[in-house]
Amino acid sequence: MAWAGWGAGPAGAGSAGGPSKPFLWVALLGSVVVTIVLALERSPTALLTGAAAVYFGLRASGRLGPKDPTR
């Protein structure tokens, strides 16, 4: 089933399967890079991007979100 996208609203966003694993891994990598840059600058925003990195890591590893029935 195709993913409905971020702006699909409550009727379609979660019911269409969510983002792909490659997208989640790219999002994780990007948020880790941004977290490192902000931490080097001692920005308090690094905490927020660090939380995003944890979230994307949990989603990409399958520990959070819908369970994959093919595993």
N, C-alpha and C positions, 0 to 999 in steps of 0.2 A: 504494500500500500504506500502511496506517495505521501510525503510529509506535507502538511497544510501550510507550514511556515509560521513565523513568529507572530504575525498579525492576524491569525485566523480566528481569534476570539475563543471563548470557552467551549463553543460547540465543536470546533475542529482541531485545535492545536494539539491537545493531548490524545485525541482519539485516532489520529493518523499515524502514530508510531514514534514521533519525536525526531530529533536530529540524528544524523548518521554517526557511526563510531569515528570515521575519519574527521568529520567536522569537530567532534568533541576533543579529539587528540590535538588538532590544530588550535582550538580555543584554549586548551590546557597549556600548550607550548607558548602561545601568545601571552596568556595571563602570567605565566611564570617569568617571561622576559620582562614584561612591564613591572611586575613586582620587584624584580632585582634592580631595575633602573630606579624605581621610586625609593627603594630601601637605601640605595647608595646615596640618593639625594636627601635622605632622612625625612621623607615626606610621610605624613600620617595616612595618606591615601594608600600607601603600600599595604596597610592592613586590609583594606577593602579588596584590592586586587589579589592579595594572598588568599582571602576567603573565596574569591572567584576561582582561583587556581585549585583550591581544595574541592570545590563543588564540581568543576569540570573533570578533575581527576576521579572523583567518585562516580560521576556519570559515565565517563569513558571506560572505567574498569568494570562497570556493571553492578557496583555496590549500592547505587542509588538510582531510582527511576524504575520504569517498567522492566519486568524480567523478560529475558529473551527465551522463548519457548524452544528454540533450536539447540540450546546448550544441554 
